Amino acid sequence: MKKLVLFGAGKIGRSFIGQLFSRGGYEIVFVDVDRALITEMNHRRSYRVIIKSEAGDEVLNIANIRGIHISEREKIVDEIAGASLLATCVGPLNLPSIVPFISEAVRRKRSRGLDCRTDLIIAENLRNAAIMLCGMFIKELEDASFVDQNIGLVETSIGKMVPIMTRRDMEEDRLQVFAEPYNILILDEKAFRNEVPDIPGLAPKKNMKAWVDRKSFIHNLGHAAGAYYSYIRNPRLVYFYQAMDDPDCREFTRKTMLQSAEALIREYPEEFIMSDLTGHIDDLLKRFRNQALGDTVFRVGMDLYRKLGPDDRLVGAIRIASKHGLPFDKIAFSLACGFHFRGTDEAGRMFPADESFAGELNTSGPAALIKSHCGIDPSGEKNIFAAIMNALDVLKNPLNKNRP
């Protein structure tokens, strides 16, 4: 049986990457920091993915799995050396920690004269992840040419939505995980050093940057626009489907996504056409209204420092639109709404970093945050800065009729 070593046994690791490759005929070896989770995996050798849809729950049993704790270095290196494929779902901040394991396994194979070609699927929703990791591998292996020829750094676009589970759900079964029916993994065809795996659900693309941007500037942007705009309209909403059931919020979100789609078509004219992107947007809006997911406005909108950052879903889309001389007023208004987002979890608590963001906004004012956290230079990007400041001014008056 082919083997996938998967760093990260969290929600995306289990509900998406693990289940996709397990059902495609791979044994899955999870590597994670959660010792209790790993112990339970090794005891049961399977777990459940609960597919949440309007038609009712579907239960998938994911078998042929086991786990290794991150502290067991020798075991991990041995598993990597014998693996058909590697993947990571650890979060961008933890990516550097996996490089030494993989590098050591590659060094051992190289010293034995074995085939060193190793493919790593980067399931992180991180732009330019391959460039960042390539630098790390070159530092570890001290041979840029060898890394280029043998280490396949496969970027992905993760479109699967996995909501926060309640404490009761997690206590019922610590291994089970909820997910939506969507099950397509878009990934970089050209990055593989071995053959692209032939399993259902994989969608290899030649221009991966375009598809990563599609995820960031349509899917992620739509989430942000819907969450932030709905919070301004009704901060008491709990579930994201409630926001999307509001015709005004849904229409604003759609128009914002279409504004970004126009920019993507201008940026990647050989990759996208409007009819395809419009269909994608309408499908996403339908998925956003899936009540069975139980996705919350809090989860979708939280983490303002990241989501309002200079290369993320809103500012990144604004910059592409501005580059091509296209309108971005609705995207700028969504960003301004994000400055006022104060969503809370089921216990009534804000995301800790969002509390810091709100405090900094009160202390320094929006102009300072637009410059320091959105990365927008008031002198070099006057039109963008002015559009965001104008949107913030509009929001000062709840009855203002100049909303986009």
Secondary structure, 3 states (H helix, E strand, C coil): CEEEEEECCCHHHHHHHHHHHHHCCEEEEEEECCHHHHHHHHHHCEEEEEECCCCCCEEEEEECEEEEECCCHHHHHHHHHCCCEEEECCCHHHHHHHHHHHHHHHHHHHHCCCCCCEEEEECCCCCCHHHHHHHHHHHHHCCHHHHHHHEEEEEEEECCCCCCCCHHHHHHCCCCEEECCCCCEEEEHHHCCCCCCCCCCEEEECCHHHHHHHHHHHHHHHHHHHHHHHHHHCCCCCEHHHHHHCHHHHHHHHHHHHHHHHHHHHHCCCCCCHHHHHHHHHHHHHHHCCHHHCCEHHHHHCCHHHHCCCCCCCHHHHHHHHHCCCCCHHHHHHHHHHHCCCCCCCCCCCCHHHHHHHHHHHHHCHHHHHHHCCCCCCCCCHHHHHHHHHHHHHHCCCCCCCCC
